Amino acid sequence: MLQVRPALALINVMVDGDFQFEGETPLGVGAIAAFLRENGFRVDVHQCYANRGDDELDRAVEVEAEVYGFQLNMRNFLKVREVARKIKAARPDALIVLGGPFLSFAAGPILENETAFDCMVVGEGELTMLEIMKKVADGGVDFVGVEGIVWRDGDGDAVRNPMRRLIPDLDSLPFPARDHLDDMGRDPVDGGIGESIRIATSRGCIANCSFCSVNFYTRLQKGKVWRGRSASHVVDELEELVRTQGVKLVNFSDSSFEDPGWKGKERAREICEDIIARDLKLSAKVFMRCDTMLGDEDEDLLRLWKRAGIDIIVVGAESGSDYELDFYNKRANVEQNIAMIKRLKDMELFYVYAGFIMFGPNSTMETLRDNAEFLHAAGLSDNPAEMSNTLMVIRDAKVYSVLKDEGRIIESDQFWEPPTYTILDPKAERAAKHWDGIFYRYPLTNRLNKVQTNIENLICRMTNPMNADVLEELGPEFDAFKQAYAERRRQLADAQHGYFVRVLDMIDAEVSDEHLKASADEFFGLAYELHVSRYEALYDAFVGRVAATGTPLTGLVFQHFRPNVVEDRIKRI
């Protein structure tokens, strides 16, 4: 279709702390770009690496358009505002639109406090942005009739329009635009992209976790809570990415890959069977719940997932306490959590990672001990992220309303920042603060977490069908590598579990803050140095052996996201 003006510039502002590869366009940005292009509008997608300095911000301002769009996340608001102000100074008549799910709760305060922004899209953005662009093309925008936005009226007050209905047929949408894949790192052997690429096979979630806001917006928009693309449509996109773009690592961003119920499992089966039938070589990560794949027949489906290239499964366990699971409105109980993780680990096919909230608003010393024992029994207590994660409360989540009614929410002075909260048990809150921010306070924990991730990715991908040749060549060495890692992992798991329990004991004994800090300095210092050096030496040696075979490392070696350990981290408690 002939492209027409006005032009839309989607500026993707990235800062240190984003969980995003530098060449990757966020799915929401890519979806809107592709949809508007299909409808005849010129869309430029610009990557703005904001933390590299003012030159990057100025370069974003040089992109010429009539309408500018920004996706907000939990870290980039200040830099987005800075770029928007520069654009407004250079082009006063330009329209600046915000979007993204991360700060939708603050749409009103954002617009009332910052005149550089004209409106904010809330919910799915394709149809809303198309309507805005058509109105601009016709000579101007009257925000009054545009569904799915928050805008500022003549008095400077935020006005929230009715929500737009959800898009019922996701197959009707084009594949998201991915303009900057050529900027991503390539393997020197096969030219494949070395970073993982997100793909969404569905929208929505049938669960209703109290800490999550996904269904808050889904239900506001009216329509089916969960919508899935057809298997053939999903695999068509995968085939284009694999065969045309050289993608090997895929991150399925669905809330739960097996949703909804038995029909969801059948759809997942069809996706996997089609991947195998088309002989697509890929390695994928999926998310799933702990209560859905416990039947005898589900093990066969999980093995099919592996044959299709699914190597990494993130299970939403969240807690080792039924009391906390009930507070989080989780469908699974502790027994199911344990059974699901044990099943996956016993299969020895996947990298199993648990979504886990060690510290939350209703933590007590008892729940913390339960959580520690759960992680240790599940073989996950070696991971510092699992042992230290603290819930971040989002204003649109149910748990926010509960805590606010109880007087336990502490609102930030900055309207774009999430609130903090008090923890039910003062001793548990002290423990949370002891573990809070260990990744930037003790850099060795971040190094260890990264090399753990590298090793786990390497092990699960060695058994991916596309790596069968290198597995056959290095079979005995691979077995020795796994055995050595398992022993090192056991040692760290025992040590970290022991340290966690020791901290709780010290807090129960009411030791001084200085005493607690000294224990952390020792454990995350000298003790961690030994573990980190052993992990890194083990990993480097085996990767060297793989590389010596001439095997491309694209489908084996994990490339990390941009740095996510920063001193001005988001506060939670």
HELIX and SHEET records of a PDB file:
HELIX    1   1 LEU A   27  GLU A   38  1                                  12    
HELIX    2   2 ALA A   50  ARG A   52  5                                   3    
HELIX    3   3 ASP A   54  VAL A   61  1                                   8    
HELIX    4   4 PHE A   77  ALA A   90  1                                  14    
HELIX    5   5 SER A  104  ALA A  106  5                                   3    
HELIX    6   6 ALA A  107  ASN A  113  1                                   7    
HELIX    7   7 GLU A  126  ALA A  137  1                                  12    
HELIX    8   8 PHE A  143  GLY A  145  5                                   3    
HELIX    9   9 LEU A  170  SER A  172  5                                   3    
HELIX   10  10 LEU A  181  ASP A  183  5                                   3    
HELIX   11  11 VAL A  214  GLN A  221  1                                   8    
HELIX   12  12 ALA A  231  GLU A  239  1                                   9    
HELIX   13  13 GLU A  240  THR A  244  3                                   5    
HELIX   14  14 GLN A  245  GLN A  245  1                                   1    
HELIX   15  15 GLY A  261  ALA A  277  1                                  17    
HELIX   16  16 ASP A  296  ARG A  307  1                                  12    
HELIX   17  17 ASP A  322  PHE A  327  1                                   6    
HELIX   18  18 VAL A  334  MET A  347  1                                  14    
HELIX   19  19 MET A  365  ALA A  377  1                                  13    
HELIX   20  20 PRO A  384  SER A  388  1                                   5    
HELIX   21  21 LYS A  398  ASP A  405  1                                   8    
HELIX   22  22 PRO A  426  TRP A  435  1                                  10    
HELIX   23  23 ILE A  438  ARG A  441  1                                   4    
HELIX   24  24 PRO A  443  MET A  462  1                                  20    
HELIX   25  25 PRO A  465  ASN A  467  5                                   3    
HELIX   26  26 ALA A  468  GLU A  473  1                                   6    
HELIX   27  27 GLY A  475  ASP A  508  1                                  34    
HELIX   28  28 ASP A  513  GLU A  522  1                                  10    
HELIX   29  29 PHE A  523  ALA A  527  3                                   5    
HELIX   30  30 TYR A  528  ALA A  548  1                                  21    
SHEET    1   A 7 PHE A  41  TYR A  49  0                                        
SHEET    2   A 7 VAL A   4  MET A  14  1                                        
SHEET    3   A 7 VAL A  67  GLN A  71  1                                        
SHEET    4   A 7 LEU A  95  GLY A  99  1                                        
SHEET    5   A 7 CYS A 119  VAL A 121  1                                        
SHEET    6   A 7 ILE A 149  ARG A 152 -1                                        
SHEET    7   A 7 ALA A 158  ARG A 160 -1                                        
SHEET    1   B 5 ILE A 197  ILE A 199  0                                        
SHEET    2   B 5 LEU A 249  PHE A 252  1                                        
SHEET    3   B 5 SER A 283  MET A 288  1                                        
SHEET    4   B 5 ILE A 310  GLU A 318  1                                        
SHEET    5   B 5 TYR A 351  PHE A 356  1                                        
SHEET    1   C 2 SER A 202  ARG A 203  0                                        
SHEET    2   C 2 ARG A 227  GLY A 228 -1                                        
SHEET    1   D 2 ILE A 409  ILE A 410  0                                        
SHEET    2   D 2 THR A 420  TYR A 421 -1                                        
END                                                                             
